[in-house]
Amino acid sequence: MTKYSILTPTGLDEALELLEKHSGNIKPLAGGTDLLIDFRYGKPAPEFLLDITCIPELNRVKVNGDIRIGPATNLTDVSQSNEIKSWYAMLAEGAGCVGSYQIRNLATIGGNICNAVPSADTAPPLLAADASVKMRSKAGERTMPVAAFFLGPRKNALQPGELVTEIELPTLKERTGSIYKRYTHRKALDLAVVGVAVQLTLTPSLEIENVAVALGAVAPVPLRVEAAEKLLVGNPYSEELAEEAAELAKKFAKPISDVRSSAEYRQKIVRVFVKRSIAEAHQRAISARSGE
């Protein structure tokens, strides 16, 4: 039987002190929907688990132009936040398709990115949003782009004694739309075979001013398809342009074959879903209203 002690700090400073004191033999715990299952299937457990869910500043959505999300915020709250749905629909959609209702009530956005599995549904939206991850330890604080946070399957950039304290999403311009789509074999309770996030901003004359195309489950880490983005920027939307960008994304993806899908099939899905996502993000950008 796996044995560990759960520590329950009520403030961030106390949590960081405990991380430093028990360095090498402690892991943060939020929802535990992945961590506790790992222990059940034989992954060694540390002596201590640090429950961060009772720390107020780690469990909230804060809006002041930009959006700042505490890592202990559960995925139900992320998916149902009016501010996130209004400005970053793709993130609300990504959070809303993780597991079941019961899982989303426990699972957290911090856990979803710290677990760093290639199929994480919030990773492509955060990458497309140019989100940043703020981390803190007793030694100080640092911030990095979310793209640099993912180092490989189950590997992230956290150092010993560090805790993710905030996920920051920048202020968006008007006429911005976004979407997250994923392909799964089942409609629910399944991992993404392919995940696609697109965020698109239009000029007043409806040319594409800025765009991000991010892929999940097709490489060891989530990816931005810069070649497709460069192709789209500066041009008005057209189905032909979206098709060309989708073909670039297909060629850029480097998936593996596994029990869930072949690499070739994943690449075909990338092309189809990128084309659809560009079209729908464009439509959302046209109908977007400032601050509403």
Secondary structure, 3 states (H helix, E strand, C coil): CCCCEEECCCCHHHHHHHHHHCCCCEEEECCCCCHHHHHHCCCCCCCEEEECCCCHHHCCEEECCCEEECCCCEHHHHHHCHHHHHHCHHHHHHHHCCCCHHHHHHCEHHHHHHCCCCCCCCHHHHHHCCCEEEEEECCEEEEEEHHHHEEECCEECCCCCCEEEEEEECCCCCCEEEEEEEECCCCCCCCCCEEEEEEEEECCCCEEEEEEEEEECCCCCCEECHHHHHHHCCCECCHHHHHHHHHHHHHHCCCCCCCCCCHHHHHHHHHHHHHHHHHHHHHHHHHCCCCC
